[in-house]
């Protein structure tokens, strides 16, 4: 008798923790290279670029998408160029600060315009396109889950900005690691709980959007019907 299948989580679907671990290595190498090189900017930049290149090679070998790998490596190179251009070690982290500020705006706007980014990402992973958006319960759940992600970027900014303005290179390195994969793991877990608890009892889960008759997302819950599908229902 086969064991019951473990319900998937957002971490299973998105794999965010693994990517976050990879993303912490170049900044960590920058901080160590800068410190061990006698606060040498070139020492930090060289260590970061070499580590970023090694991480990119490893990700390609394990089958990650080349575009995603190149984007990650490009981000490291751009951060290095900014630091070399300004001559300030803290500016290696400027791109990260700006990216978090942009993320707060994007995630917030996505919820306000009723296109929560968490739903867009998970829907794309599940091959649903925009079908999830025609399910009022899923739309609401993804909106609440997206607020968790927006809050995580606000938290990063609250920590990064004072350290950046204060020129704290080692503190930026340490918090960059602390607020990467541990925070992503926590956000994946919390947003999953929020999404799951936001769905009404009896909802078939993220893989099976419940669409109102006529496909009207504003339709009353009593008109909802389940779309038929060939895959087995997974208890989210």
GIRA-V764347 format. One record per residue. N is the residue number from 0. RES is the residue in one small letter. PSI is psi in degrees with one decimal (none if undefined). NEAR is the number of other ideal C-beta (glycine too) atoms within 12 Angstrom. D_CENTER is the distance of its C-alpha to the mean C-alpha in Angstrom with 1 decimal. Layout:
# GIRA-V764347
n:N res:RES psi:PSI near:NEAR d_center:D_CENTER
n:N res:RES psi:PSI near:NEAR d_center:D_CENTER
This chain:
# GIRA-V764347
n:0 res:x psi:123.1 near:3 d_center:37.4
n:1 res:x psi:149.8 near:4 d_center:33.7
n:2 res:x psi:146.7 near:5 d_center:31.2
n:3 res:x psi:140.9 near:9 d_center:29.1
n:4 res:x psi:132.6 near:12 d_center:25.7
n:5 res:x psi:131.5 near:11 d_center:22.9
n:6 res:x psi:137.5 near:18 d_center:20.6
n:7 res:x psi:158.4 near:24 d_center:17.2
n:8 res:x psi:177.1 near:27 d_center:14.2
n:9 res:x psi:-33.5 near:37 d_center:10.6
n:10 res:x psi:-39.2 near:27 d_center:10.1
n:11 res:x psi:-42.4 near:22 d_center:12.9
n:12 res:x psi:-44.2 near:28 d_center:11.7
n:13 res:x psi:-23.0 near:31 d_center:8.2
n:14 res:x psi:30.7 near:26 d_center:9.0
n:15 res:x psi:-31.5 near:32 d_center:5.8
n:16 res:x psi:-40.0 near:25 d_center:8.5
n:17 res:x psi:-43.3 near:24 d_center:10.7
n:18 res:x psi:-36.0 near:26 d_center:8.7
n:19 res:x psi:-36.6 near:28 d_center:8.0
n:20 res:x psi:-46.2 near:23 d_center:11.8
n:21 res:x psi:-38.5 near:34 d_center:12.8
n:22 res:x psi:-21.8 near:37 d_center:11.3
n:23 res:x psi:-19.5 near:33 d_center:13.4
n:24 res:x psi:-48.5 near:33 d_center:16.6
n:25 res:x psi:-44.7 near:42 d_center:17.7
n:26 res:x psi:-38.1 near:46 d_center:17.4
n:27 res:x psi:-41.9 near:33 d_center:19.2
n:28 res:x psi:-36.9 near:34 d_center:21.7
n:29 res:x psi:-49.3 near:46 d_center:22.3
n:30 res:x psi:-42.6 near:36 d_center:23.2
n:31 res:x psi:-42.3 near:26 d_center:25.4
n:32 res:x psi:-39.6 near:33 d_center:27.0
n:33 res:x psi:-43.6 near:32 d_center:27.7
n:34 res:x psi:-49.6 near:22 d_center:29.3
n:35 res:x psi:-23.5 near:16 d_center:31.3
n:36 res:x psi:15.0 near:21 d_center:32.5
n:37 res:x psi:43.3 near:12 d_center:34.1
n:38 res:x psi:42.2 near:20 d_center:31.4
n:39 res:x psi:122.8 near:21 d_center:31.6
n:40 res:x psi:-40.7 near:30 d_center:29.1
n:41 res:x psi:-34.7 near:21 d_center:29.9
n:42 res:x psi:-42.8 near:26 d_center:29.5
n:43 res:x psi:-44.9 near:40 d_center:25.9
n:44 res:x psi:-43.9 near:36 d_center:25.0
n:45 res:x psi:-43.1 near:27 d_center:26.8
n:46 res:x psi:-40.3 near:32 d_center:25.1
n:47 res:x psi:-44.8 near:44 d_center:21.6
n:48 res:x psi:-42.5 near:32 d_center:22.5
n:49 res:x psi:-42.8 near:24 d_center:24.2
n:50 res:x psi:-41.3 near:31 d_center:21.4
n:51 res:x psi:-39.0 near:37 d_center:18.9
n:52 res:x psi:-41.4 near:25 d_center:21.5
n:53 res:x psi:-41.1 near:22 d_center:21.9
n:54 res:x psi:-41.6 near:33 d_center:18.3
n:55 res:x psi:-42.9 near:31 d_center:18.3
n:56 res:x psi:-41.4 near:19 d_center:21.5
n:57 res:x psi:-42.2 near:20 d_center:20.3
n:58 res:x psi:-37.6 near:28 d_center:17.2
n:59 res:x psi:-38.9 near:20 d_center:19.8
n:60 res:x psi:-32.5 near:12 d_center:22.2
n:61 res:x psi:4.1 near:16 d_center:19.9
n:62 res:x psi:12.9 near:12 d_center:19.3
n:63 res:x psi:156.8 near:22 d_center:15.9
n:64 res:x psi:131.1 near:15 d_center:16.2
n:65 res:x psi:-38.0 near:15 d_center:18.1
n:66 res:x psi:-43.6 near:13 d_center:16.4
n:67 res:x psi:-40.6 near:22 d_center:13.0
n:68 res:x psi:-45.0 near:27 d_center:15.1
n:69 res:x psi:-36.2 near:20 d_center:17.1
n:70 res:x psi:-42.8 near:21 d_center:14.4
n:71 res:x psi:-43.6 near:34 d_center:13.2
n:72 res:x psi:-38.7 near:32 d_center:16.9
n:73 res:x psi:-38.7 near:20 d_center:17.7
n:74 res:x psi:-41.3 near:30 d_center:15.4
n:75 res:x psi:-43.7 near:40 d_center:17.3
n:76 res:x psi:-41.0 near:26 d_center:20.6
n:77 res:x psi:-42.6 near:26 d_center:20.1
n:78 res:x psi:-40.4 near:37 d_center:19.3
n:79 res:x psi:-42.2 near:38 d_center:22.4
n:80 res:x psi:-38.6 near:21 d_center:24.5
n:81 res:x psi:-45.1 near:27 d_center:23.7
n:82 res:x psi:-42.0 near:36 d_center:24.9
n:83 res:x psi:-35.3 near:23 d_center:27.9
n:84 res:x psi:-43.9 near:16 d_center:28.8
n:85 res:x psi:-22.7 near:19 d_center:28.9
n:86 res:x psi:11.7 near:15 d_center:30.1
n:87 res:x psi:127.7 near:23 d_center:28.0
n:88 res:x psi:-34.2 near:38 d_center:25.8
n:89 res:x psi:-23.4 near:36 d_center:23.5
n:90 res:x psi:-8.9 near:29 d_center:22.6
n:91 res:x psi:-26.4 near:46 d_center:20.7
n:92 res:x psi:0.5 near:48 d_center:17.9
n:93 res:x psi:-41.8 near:28 d_center:18.7
n:94 res:x psi:-38.1 near:32 d_center:16.1
n:95 res:x psi:-41.3 near:39 d_center:13.4
n:96 res:x psi:-46.8 near:31 d_center:15.0
n:97 res:x psi:-37.7 near:23 d_center:15.4
n:98 res:x psi:-38.9 near:23 d_center:11.8
n:99 res:x psi:-38.0 near:33 d_center:10.8
n:100 res:x psi:-43.1 near:23 d_center:13.9
n:101 res:x psi:-36.4 near:18 d_center:13.0
n:102 res:x psi:-40.3 near:26 d_center:9.6
n:103 res:x psi:-46.7 near:29 d_center:11.8
n:104 res:x psi:-46.3 near:19 d_center:14.3
n:105 res:x psi:-47.0 near:24 d_center:12.4
n:106 res:x psi:-39.6 near:34 d_center:10.8
n:107 res:x psi:-47.7 near:23 d_center:14.2
n:108 res:x psi:-37.7 near:17 d_center:16.2
n:109 res:x psi:-37.2 near:27 d_center:14.5
n:110 res:x psi:-43.1 near:29 d_center:15.7
n:111 res:x psi:-39.6 near:16 d_center:19.0
n:112 res:x psi:8.4 near:17 d_center:19.9
n:113 res:x psi:34.9 near:22 d_center:19.1
n:114 res:x psi:59.9 near:24 d_center:16.4
n:115 res:x psi:130.3 near:37 d_center:13.4
n:116 res:x psi:-31.1 near:32 d_center:10.2
n:117 res:x psi:-40.6 near:43 d_center:9.1
n:118 res:x psi:-39.4 near:42 d_center:12.5
n:119 res:x psi:-45.3 near:30 d_center:12.4
n:120 res:x psi:-50.5 near:28 d_center:9.5
n:121 res:x psi:-40.2 near:39 d_center:11.2
n:122 res:x psi:-38.9 near:28 d_center:14.5
n:123 res:x psi:-41.2 near:18 d_center:14.1
n:124 res:x psi:-39.4 near:22 d_center:13.3
n:125 res:x psi:-1.2 near:28 d_center:16.4
n:126 res:x psi:27.9 near:16 d_center:18.4
n:127 res:x psi:-9.9 near:28 d_center:19.3
n:128 res:x psi:-116.7 near:15 d_center:18.9
n:129 res:x psi:13.8 near:23 d_center:19.7
n:130 res:x psi:-34.3 near:25 d_center:21.8
n:131 res:x psi:-28.5 near:39 d_center:19.5
n:132 res:x psi:-19.0 near:33 d_center:20.2
n:133 res:x psi:0.7 near:28 d_center:23.9
n:134 res:x psi:108.0 near:38 d_center:23.4
n:135 res:x psi:-37.1 near:30 d_center:23.8
n:136 res:x psi:-43.5 near:36 d_center:22.6
n:137 res:x psi:-40.6 near:43 d_center:19.3
n:138 res:x psi:-45.2 near:36 d_center:18.9
n:139 res:x psi:-42.5 near:28 d_center:19.5
n:140 res:x psi:-44.9 near:37 d_center:17.3
n:141 res:x psi:-33.9 near:41 d_center:14.2
n:142 res:x psi:-45.3 near:33 d_center:15.2
n:143 res:x psi:-40.3 near:28 d_center:15.6
n:144 res:x psi:-33.8 near:41 d_center:12.2
n:145 res:x psi:-30.6 near:40 d_center:10.6
n:146 res:x psi:-31.6 near:29 d_center:12.7
n:147 res:x psi:-42.3 near:33 d_center:11.1
n:148 res:x psi:-40.8 near:42 d_center:7.8
n:149 res:x psi:-41.0 near:32 d_center:10.3
n:150 res:x psi:-33.6 near:26 d_center:12.2
n:151 res:x psi:-35.8 near:33 d_center:9.8
n:152 res:x psi:-33.0 near:33 d_center:9.9
n:153 res:x psi:-42.2 near:24 d_center:13.6
n:154 res:x psi:-44.6 near:24 d_center:14.1
n:155 res:x psi:-44.9 near:35 d_center:12.9
n:156 res:x psi:-40.7 near:28 d_center:15.2
n:157 res:x psi:-28.5 near:19 d_center:18.0
n:158 res:x psi:-46.2 near:29 d_center:18.0
n:159 res:x psi:-44.4 near:36 d_center:17.5
n:160 res:x psi:-49.3 near:25 d_center:19.9
n:161 res:x psi:-38.5 near:17 d_center:23.0
n:162 res:x psi:-38.6 near:27 d_center:22.5
n:163 res:x psi:-46.8 near:31 d_center:22.2
n:164 res:x psi:-28.0 near:18 d_center:25.2
n:165 res:x psi:-0.7 near:16 d_center:27.1
n:166 res:x psi:30.0 near:18 d_center:26.7
n:167 res:x psi:88.2 near:22 d_center:25.3
n:168 res:x psi:-49.7 near:32 d_center:24.1
n:169 res:x psi:-38.1 near:26 d_center:24.1
n:170 res:x psi:-38.4 near:24 d_center:22.5
n:171 res:x psi:-40.7 near:38 d_center:19.7
n:172 res:x psi:-47.2 near:35 d_center:19.3
n:173 res:x psi:-44.7 near:23 d_center:19.4
n:174 res:x psi:-28.2 near:33 d_center:16.9
n:175 res:x psi:-39.3 near:40 d_center:14.5
n:176 res:x psi:-46.9 near:29 d_center:14.7
n:177 res:x psi:-33.1 near:24 d_center:14.9
n:178 res:x psi:21.5 near:34 d_center:12.0
n:179 res:x psi:-98.5 near:33 d_center:9.6
n:180 res:x psi:-35.9 near:26 d_center:9.8
n:181 res:x psi:-39.8 near:23 d_center:12.0
n:182 res:x psi:-41.7 near:33 d_center:10.0
n:183 res:x psi:-42.1 near:33 d_center:6.8
n:184 res:x psi:-42.7 near:26 d_center:9.6
n:185 res:x psi:-42.0 near:25 d_center:11.3
n:186 res:x psi:-40.2 near:37 d_center:8.7
n:187 res:x psi:-44.2 near:34 d_center:8.4
n:188 res:x psi:-45.9 near:24 d_center:12.1
n:189 res:x psi:-44.0 near:26 d_center:13.0
n:190 res:x psi:-32.5 near:40 d_center:11.3
n:191 res:x psi:-43.4 near:34 d_center:13.0
n:192 res:x psi:-42.1 near:21 d_center:16.2
n:193 res:x psi:-45.1 near:26 d_center:16.1
n:194 res:x psi:-47.0 near:38 d_center:15.7
n:195 res:x psi:-43.4 near:27 d_center:18.4
n:196 res:x psi:-16.5 near:18 d_center:20.7
n:197 res:x psi:-18.1 near:30 d_center:20.5
n:198 res:x psi:140.3 near:30 d_center:22.0
n:199 res:x psi:157.3 near:18 d_center:25.8
n:200 res:x psi:135.8 near:10 d_center:27.8
n:201 res:x psi:-5.1 near:15 d_center:28.6
n:202 res:x psi:133.8 near:29 d_center:25.6
n:203 res:x psi:-7.1 near:27 d_center:25.1
n:204 res:x psi:176.6 near:33 d_center:21.3
n:205 res:x psi:-30.1 near:41 d_center:18.3
n:206 res:x psi:-13.1 near:30 d_center:20.1
n:207 res:x psi:79.3 near:30 d_center:23.2
n:208 res:x psi:139.8 near:38 d_center:22.9
n:209 res:x psi:112.0 near:35 d_center:26.1
n:210 res:x psi:129.9 near:30 d_center:27.4
n:211 res:x psi:153.3 near:25 d_center:30.3
n:212 res:x psi:129.5 near:17 d_center:33.6
n:213 res:x psi:-4.9 near:13 d_center:33.6
n:214 res:x psi:16.3 near:20 d_center:29.9
n:215 res:x psi:113.5 near:16 d_center:30.0
n:216 res:x psi:-15.8 near:28 d_center:26.8
n:217 res:x psi:1.9 near:15 d_center:29.1
n:218 res:x psi:156.4 near:19 d_center:31.6
n:219 res:x psi:147.8 near:12 d_center:32.8
n:220 res:x psi:-28.8 near:21 d_center:31.3
n:221 res:x psi:-15.8 near:10 d_center:34.7
n:222 res:x psi:2.7 near:16 d_center:34.5
n:223 res:x psi:149.0 near:27 d_center:31.4
n:224 res:x psi:151.7 near:19 d_center:31.8
n:225 res:x psi:133.6 near:19 d_center:29.7
n:226 res:x psi:138.9 near:23 d_center:29.1
n:227 res:x psi:148.3 near:12 d_center:30.7
n:228 res:x psi:155.7 near:19 d_center:28.8
n:229 res:x psi:-15.6 near:8 d_center:29.9
n:230 res:x psi:156.1 near:14 d_center:27.2
n:231 res:x psi:140.6 near:12 d_center:27.6
n:232 res:x psi:135.0 near:21 d_center:26.0
n:233 res:x psi:126.2 near:21 d_center:23.4
n:234 res:x psi:96.9 near:19 d_center:23.7
n:235 res:x psi:none near:31 d_center:20.3
